[in-house]
Amino acid sequence: MVEYDEQLSKETERGYLMPEIVNQRSRTIAALHLQAGEHVLDVGCGMGLLTQELALAVGTNGRILGIDNSPSMIKLAQKRCTDISQIDIQEASVTTLHEPDNSFDAVTCAQLLLYLPDVPKALAEMHRILKKGGRIAIVETDWRGVLFNTMDESFTKSLFDGWEASIPSPHLPGKLSMLLRQAGFTAVSVQGIPIINTSYLPDNYSAGMVTYMLRSELEKGRVTQEQADAYVADLKKRSDAGEYFFCVNRFLFTAVK
Ligand SMILES: C[S@@+](CC[C@H](N)C(=O)[O-])C[C@H]1O[C@@H](n2cnc3c(N)ncnc32)[C@H](O)[C@@H]1O
């Protein structure tokens, strides 16, 4: 199971400041058509990057509640959002929201559902707290579709297999439309957001994933330090030669209660 401790929270924050994820946040906000004064719940708000941008979209008469179950993430989000009066950050789990029924105009949930064994329960909670006509925007990744030029395909496959085995729902997008309709949502629609990296930069998305996956496999004793070093050296070499290519597909789902 993935635990967002202090180290992983800070690494994720650095990666999520890169252009590929900035684009994802802009598209998420555009898809919700937010109005000044609206109330929005950002579920699994992490370090508060989307939370902060949502606050700008609804203005000072609006209200944004960001919730997350990781104390390290909550700390980063509180620090980022401290001067924005319309934002409140609270520690809570998506499966047991403390908010009343029919109380929000919109909900966002980016890159959280893959960590949950019971996705229908989370969707039911998000549906419950939305007002009738309220909108939801969910971003999820399908980890089966990774394209990655590397020196050793079977080593790469074992890294991604290890990552997929550590999360309960790595292939959610294919069934998310159905799950949203089963939870009572209508007007379900989906668009693709490919995350493409053509160089190996310290904080870009793929470098962050490689660092995380190698560290996990090293801790489990399934990879040696020499193997990890050789793998990274090859990625850097490919990057310098203009041969680096990584792509994974994220999907932005929107729906209405
Ligand atoms: C990859 S981060 C995404 C953060 C943020 N949504 C974004 O896109 O910038 C996933 C977040 O989901 C949070 N999370 C995981 N399980 C959760 C749960 N059951 N309830 C609330 N948050 C959860 C993690 O702590 C982490 O902050």
The ligand as a Gaussian input file, in Angstrom:
#p B3LYP/6-31G(d) Opt

LIG

0 1
 C       -1.364000      11.433000      -6.044000
 S       -1.929000      12.375000      -4.714000
 C       -2.994000      13.512000      -5.582000
 C       -3.151000      14.824000      -4.860000
 C       -4.079000      15.851000      -5.526000
 N       -5.405000      15.333000      -5.730000
 C       -3.522000      16.334000      -6.829000
 O       -3.906000      15.835000      -7.881000
 O       -2.663000      17.235000      -6.800000
 C       -3.127000      11.284000      -3.950000
 C       -3.705000      11.823000      -2.655000
 O       -4.799000      11.021000      -2.226000
 C       -4.757000      10.951000      -0.805000
 N       -5.577000       9.829000      -0.324000
 C       -5.331000       8.492000      -0.475000
 N       -6.333000       7.781000       0.093000
 C       -7.225000       8.683000       0.611000
 C       -8.483000       8.573000       1.299000
 N       -8.998000       7.378000       1.591000
 N       -9.119000       9.704000       1.667000
 C       -8.584000      10.924000       1.387000
 N       -7.418000      11.096000       0.728000
 C       -6.746000       9.987000       0.342000
 C       -3.262000      10.821000      -0.524000
 O       -2.946000      11.114000       0.816000
 C       -2.682000      11.821000      -1.509000
 O       -2.597000      13.106000      -0.958000

